[in-house]
Amino acid sequence: MKKIHTLNNNGIPKELKVQKIFLEVRVSNEAARALYVNARFHEIGVRRDYYPAHGGREDAVVLEYVL
């Protein structure tokens, strides 16, 4: 678990305890997927039709990093 310092909606500092980071990346973005995997993110799922794409929609790969 890591402590992250941020501001709330009123600009007041607060501390968050974070255990995991999640992100999504286009299935077709192989360079980004490789970058995140090399940074120790793990692919944990797929969000179907997440991104708009030419001629329809594109899936997103969901990645997780455990702190």
N, C-alpha and C positions, 0 to 999 in steps of 0.2 A: 504494500500500500504506500502510495506517495501523497504528500501534501502539496496541493497546488493553491497558489494565492491568486485571487481574481477580484473583480468588483461586482457588486450586485447591481440591480437596475437603477438604484439611486446613487451609484458611484461610491458606495461604502465598501471598503476592503472586507473580504471574507476568505476563509480558508476551507478548501474542499479536500476530502479524503477520497482519492481515486484508486480503484483497484484494476480497472481495465479501460482500454481505449478501443473504440470501434470505428470503422470507416467503411465506405463503399467505394468501389472502383469499377469502371466499365469492364465487362468481360473481354472486350477487344483491346483494352489498354495493357498489352503485355509488358511494356517497359515499366509502368507504374506497379503492376502486380509483382514483378521481379524485385523492384526496389523495396516494396513493403515486406516481401518474404525475406529478403536479405537483412531487413531491419528487425527480424524476428516476429513479424505479424504472422498469424495463422489464418488460412482461409477456413471459415466456419459455416458458410452458407451462400445462398443465392437469393436475390430479390428479383423476381420475374418482372419484366417490363418496367424497370425502374427509371431508365433514362429515355428521353425522346431521341429518336434517331431518324436519319433519312429513310423514308419508306416504312416507318413504324416505331417500334420501341426496342430498347436493348436492355438485357439483364445486367445486374450489378453483382459483383462478388463482394460478400461481406467478410471483412477481416477483423481480427481481434489481437490485441497486444496486452498481455498480463504483466502488470508492474510488480 
